[in-house]
Amino acid sequence: MTHASPHAAHDDAHRAPRHTPDSGDQAELLDLDAEVLAEHITSITAWLPIERDPRHIVDLGCGTGAGAFALLARFPEAEVTAVDASAGHLHRLRERAEALGVADRVRTVPADLDADWPELSRPELVWASASMHHMANPDRALRTVHELLAPGGLFAVVELADFPRFLPADAPRERPGLEDRCHTALAHHHAEHVPHRGADWGPRLAAAGFTVEGERTITVNVDGSRSEAVGHYALSSLKRLRDSAAHALTAEDLASLDRLLDTDSPLSILRRNDLAVRTERTVWAARRT
C-alpha cells in the first residue's frame, strides 16, 4: 500500500510502502476500491505481456490484496509474496486468503521499502499498484526491483492518474463545482507532499535497466447504479479528500461537503442516484532482459 498516509487521499490509502498507523477506515477504502474496480484490475492483469506464467509473484505495497488476489486468479499455479508496511492490511489480506481458500498460496511480509528490503527470492513478476510514487527514492526502488527479478521477468507499475471523481459537475445544487475545488486543493497538497505522483514511469524504468514493453491507460467510468458499493466508496473517498482539502475550502464549501458526508442528512451522498466513479489508471509493463 504501500503504502500510505491515511491522509489525504485515496491514492495515499492505496498501497504506500512507508509506515503509517493502521486504520480500519483505510482498509475499508481499499476493500471498496477493489470491489468497485475489480473489472478494471482484472483487465490490467489480462493485458500484461506474460511470456510464461509466473510461479512466484511479489506484490509491493499490497494493501488489503486487490492486486494479489487478481493475480492469483489470473495465474492459478502461482504463489504471491505480499509486502506492506501496515500490519493491519496484511492481517486483513490473510483473512481474505483464508476465506477464498488460497492461504497456502500467499505469504505476507511486513516491510518499509524506504528502509531495508526483505528477502524476496527471484520472482518472475513484480506488481506495484499505487505504491511507487510513495517511495522516498523511487529510482533506487526501480533498480532494486530490476536486481530482484528473475531474468526475463516482468515488472508491472500501475498508477492512478487522479483521485476519483463521483459527482456531476453541477453538484451539489447549493455549491456547484465543489468537487473540482476539492481536487484543486488536493493537487496542491500532492505537489508538496507526494512529488512523484503523476510521474511518467516509462523513462525511469528504462533508466533503471528495464525494457518497457507496453503502456496502457484505462479509463474508469463506473455508474453508481451498477453497485451499491459505489455510494460507500464515494463516502469513504470523500472523507479522505476532506482531510486534505479542508484547509483550502471556504466555510460554505466545507459545510456543503460535510452535508454530503453526513449519512443522516437528506443530502447525504448515500442518498444520491447520480454518482459515478470516474478516473484513469495507467500501467507500464517493463521486462528485465
N, C-alpha and C positions, 0 to 999 in steps of 0.2 A: 504498500500500500504501500513499502511503500510508502511507505507510506506517508506521513501527513501531519498537518496541523489541523486540529479539529476545527479549527478555524473558521476559516474563512470561507471556504468554499468547497464546492462539490468536488472539483478535481483534487483538492487538498485532502479530502476524505478518501480519495481514491488511491490508495496504494503507495504511500510515501515511504522511503527507506529509512528515514530518520526516526528517532524515538519520540513518541508523543504519548500522553496519557491515554489509557484505554477509555473508550466511550461507547456505551451501548447505543446511543443515538447515531454515532458514526458508523458502527457496524450495521445498524438498521438501514442507513442510507446506502451502504454498499450492497446490501442484500436486495434492496428495492431497485437499484441500478441494474443489478444482474437480472432480476425478473423482467423489468420493463424492456431492457435492451438485449435480451437473450438472443433474439433472432439476428441482431447485428453482430454480436460476438461470435455466433456460430458461422456467419458468413465470412468473417475475418479468418477464422481458423480453417475454413474450407478453401480460402483463396491462397493460403501460404504455399509457396513453391517447394513442396517437400519432394526430395528425390527418393528417399527411403524412409518408411515410417520410423520415427524415433522410438527408442526403448526407454530413454531417460530424458525427462524434460525438467528444466528449472524455471520456476515462476518467481521472478524478482519483484518484491513488493506485491504479494499475492492478495492482500486484503482478506476478505472472507471467502475467496475462492472462485469468483466468477470465471476468470480465465482458466484456472486449474481444472475446474470441472468440465468446461467446454473442451479443453484439450484431452482430458481423459475419455470423453465421449468420441472425439474425433479419432483418437489413436488408442483403440481398445487393448493393445498389448503393452502400452507404455506405463511407466511409473512417473510420478511428479514429486519433485522436491519443492516445497512451497516455503518461500523465505519472506519474513516480515518482521518489523520491529515491534509490532503490537502483539503481546501475549493473548489479549482478548480476541483479536482477529483470528489468530492461529487456533485458539480453543474452539471458536465458532466453526472454523473450517473443518477441524477434526470431527466435531459433532455431525456436521453435514455429511462428511465422508462416511461415517458410520451409518447414518440413515440411508444413504444411497448404496451401501454395500460395497464401497470401494476403498475402505480404510486400509486394506492391505496394499493398495497402490499409491498411497500418499505418505510422504514424510514431511513433517513440518520442522523448520529451522528458524529459531529466533536470531535475528542479527541486525545490527546497524551497519548498513553498507557504506556509510561515510567513515566508518572506523575499520575494523578488521573483517575481511570477508571470510565466511566459514568454508570448510572443505566441501566442495560441491561435485567432486569427481569430474567426469568427462561427458556432459550432456550432449545430445545431438541437436537439441532445440532449447533455446532460452527465450522466454517470453517476458516482456516488461511492459505492462499496461498502466499508463498514467503514473509512472514512477520515475522515469529518467529525469524529468525536469525538476524533481525534488532533490536530486543529488547535489551535494556541495561542489563536487568536481566531476561533472558528467563525462568529460573527455577521458579522465582516468578510469572511470567505471566502464566506459566502452572498451578501452584497452584491456581491462581485466576480463571482460566477457569474451573478448577475442582470444585471449590466452586460455580461458576456461573451456571453450567449445572444442568438441572433437573436430578434427579436420573434415571439412565439408559440411560442418554443422551450420544451422540457421539461427539467426537472432531476429526476433520479431519485436519491433518497437511500436507500441500503439499509444497515441496521444490524442487528447481531446482538443479540438480547435477552439472551443469556447465553453463556458458554463452553460448548461442547457437553459433554454427559454421555454416558458409554459403558457403565458397569457397572450391573448390577442393584443395588437398594437394599441388599440383604443381602450384597453382595460387598465385598471378598474375605472368605472364610469366617472367617479369623482376626481380621479388623478390619472388621466390617460398618459401612457408612456412611462409609467412608474418603473416597469421592469427595465426599460432602456436606461433610465437614470441609475438604477442599481448596478447595472452592468458597467456603466461608465466609472462608477466609484470602484467597482471590483477590479477593473483594468488598471487603475492607478495603484491599487493595493498589490496586484500581481507584479507590476513593473518594479515596485520597491522590494517586495519580499520573495518573489518567485521569478528571478530574471531569466531562467531558461525555459519558462513556459512559452509555447508557441514557436519554439526553435525549429529550423529545418534540419532534421536529423540525418538527411542523406549525406551531405558533405562531411559531417562529423563522423559518421560511420565509415566513410571512405578513408578519412584521415587516420582512423584507428586501425586500418588494415583490412576492412571488410570490402567485399564486392556487393554493392547494392543491386539486387536482382529485381526489385519491384517496389513501387509505391502506389498506394491506393487511398483515396479519400471516400469515406462512406457518409452519405447524408442521412441523418436520422430525422424522421418525422412520424412520430407515433401518436395517433389520435387517441384522446382520452377515453373515447367510447369503447376502445378495444380492451381496456383493462381497468378495473377498479384501482389497481396499484398505481396508476398514473397520478391520481389525486394525492395519494400518500407520498409518492415520490416528489411531487411538486411541493408539498408541505414541508417535507424534510429538507429538501434542497434550498427552498427559500428561507428557511430558518438559518441555514448556514450562510446564505447570501446576506441576510440581515446582519449577522455578526461582523462581516467585513465592510458593509456599506453604510451602516447606521451613522457613523461619524460624518459622512458626507451628504446625508439626506436632510431636506428641510423637515421641520416639525410636521407639516402637512403630509409629506410623503411617508414619513415614518409612521404616522398614525394610520394612514391608509394601508401600509404594509402590515402593520400589527392587526388590523381588522381581517386581512386575508389569512393571517396565521392563527387567529383565534377560532378554534374549532367549534366554539359555542356561538359564534357570531353568525347572523343570517348572511353575511358577506364572506364567510369562510371560503377559502379556496377549495375545500372539500365539497362545497355545495355548487360549484360551477360546472356547467356542462359544455364549456368551450375550451377545455385545456388540450394541449398537445405538447409532446416532448420534441423540441427542435434543437439540433446541434450537428456537429460533424466530428468524425473520428478519422484520423489518418494513420495508416500502418506502413512501416518500412520493413522490408524483408532483406536481410543482409547475410551473406554467406562468408564463412571462414574458408577461403580457398587455399 
